[in-house]
Amino acid sequence: MFNPFPRRDDPYMLVVGMTGVKMGDRLVQIGCAHGGRMAAIAAKVGLSGQATTIVPDAASAERARRAASHAGVLVDVEVAVPARLPVGDAAFDLAVIDDTGGLVANLRAEDRVAALRAVLRMLRPGGRAIVIGASPRRGLAALLTRTPSGPGFDAVAALQAEGFKSVRNRATREGLIFTEGIKAREVERAGAAG
């Protein structure tokens, strides 16, 4: 049947929705395995917010810059190793860790701990971290592919171990796993210490 209002599918609608990014947010994304995904998330902060992407190498930086330019999005791109993130304390409302390419999973255990502690440090109290990982392949796809699939580390356990609160897997959809953790507000932290 003819539809005068065809639906345009947005390939990044799930990712943007699961991150919960909104206008005015101060956003940092660590890793850029997929430039279009990074640009779609960054676009939601608008002109009143701030979007920063921290990537481990020049190739990832170029991918991020190209995607931001193509989408018409303002994104500050910095190159740094995840274990030594060059950002100040409480600088961001939301941290998105793109681990779909194994950026965090492939780190040595002590570097992964350092990276997650840096993410916790750079979030404001009440700020959120979202880890986007690849979900395990199942069925025929698992049999036909030689590359490993699925998360390379347990994001829930890793976030909890570094002090994030209310950590949970939010969803597993379209080949992605979304894990969220929240930085405790100062009142909560003071109450727990006393």
Salt bridges, closest charged atoms under 4 A:
ASP9 OD1 - ARG7 NH2 3.25
ASP25 OD1 - LYS22 NZ 3.45
GLU62 OE2 - ARG66 NH1 3.47
ASP89 OD1 - ARG121 NH1 3.11
ASP93 OD1 - ARG26 NH2 3.05
ASP93 OD1 - ARG124 NE 2.56
ASP98 OD2 - ARG37 NH2 3.54
GLU110 OE2 - ARG108 NE 3.28
ASP111 OD2 - ARG108 NE 3.17
GLU162 OE1 - ARG117 NE 2.74
GLU180 OE2 - ARG128 NH1 2.82
GLU180 OE1 - ARG168 NH2 3.24
GLU180 OE2 - ARG170 NH1 3.99
